[in-house]
Amino acid sequence: MMAEMWNILNRHANRLNIVSLRELCSDQARFSACSVEFDCVLFDYSKEKIDSQAMLE
């Protein structure tokens, strides 16, 4: 199971390798889509090389 998860993550990393973080951050809705607040702590992963397709898996 863990190996399968790493393989999926690796596929997304390879796919996103050609996309710049600047391009990903140009999405105005990115912060709200890539952050969550839990128990007064904000987790902001909007400046990481991840997109909604990767988040769905």
C-alpha positions in Angstrom: 0.0 0.0 0.0 2.8 2.5 0.9 4.7 1.7 -2.2 1.6 2.4 -4.3 1.2 5.7 -2.6 4.8 6.7 -3.3 4.3 5.6 -7.0 1.3 7.9 -7.3 3.1 10.8 -5.6 6.1 10.2 -8.0 3.8 10.3 -11.0 2.4 13.7 -9.9 5.9 15.0 -9.2 7.1 14.0 -12.7 4.0 15.6 -14.2 4.4 18.8 -12.2 8.2 19.0 -12.9 7.5 21.0 -16.1 5.2 23.5 -14.4 6.6 26.4 -12.5 5.5 27.3 -9.0 4.9 30.8 -10.4 2.4 29.4 -12.9 0.6 27.4 -10.2 0.4 30.5 -7.9 -1.2 32.6 -10.6 -4.5 30.9 -9.8 -6.4 33.4 -7.6 -8.3 30.6 -5.8 -5.2 28.7 -5.0 -4.8 29.9 -1.4 -8.4 28.9 -0.4 -8.0 25.6 -2.3 -4.6 24.7 -0.8 -5.0 25.7 2.8 -6.9 24.6 5.8 -7.3 25.8 9.4 -7.5 23.4 12.2 -7.7 24.2 15.9 -6.5 27.8 15.3 -3.5 26.6 13.2 -3.3 27.5 9.5 -1.8 24.9 7.2 -0.9 26.7 4.0 0.5 24.5 1.2 -0.4 26.9 -1.6 3.3 27.6 -2.2 4.2 23.9 -2.8 4.3 22.2 -6.2 1.0 20.5 -5.9 -2.3 20.9 -7.8 -5.9 19.9 -7.4 -5.4 16.7 -9.5 -2.7 15.5 -7.1 -4.9 16.4 -4.1 -7.7 14.3 -5.4 -5.6 11.2 -5.2 
